[in-house]
Amino acid sequence: MESHLKACQCGGSFRKGAAPRCPHCNQKLSPEFASTYVEANAEGTSKGWRWQKSWDGLYCIVVEGKSVEDNFKS
């Protein structure tokens, strides 16, 4: 699938299994640390929901309002 995707506007590429990166320092974001703010902003947390603390199986993630849509090559 990766060969069918456009490059990222930052010059990077989208890869299966890659962790999201910080838009400031380009380091991989820790899913364990991210769980603190993911769970703090999720409605289901008050009902016992907890995040998996892993990037595996995620369909979408938005970091600081940045997202990519329809990044398939023509």
Buried (B, 14 or more C-beta within 10 A) or exposed (E): EEEEBEEEEEEEEEEEEEBBBEEEEEEEBEBEEBBEEBBEEBEEEEEEEEBEBEBEEEEEEEEEEEEEEEEEEE
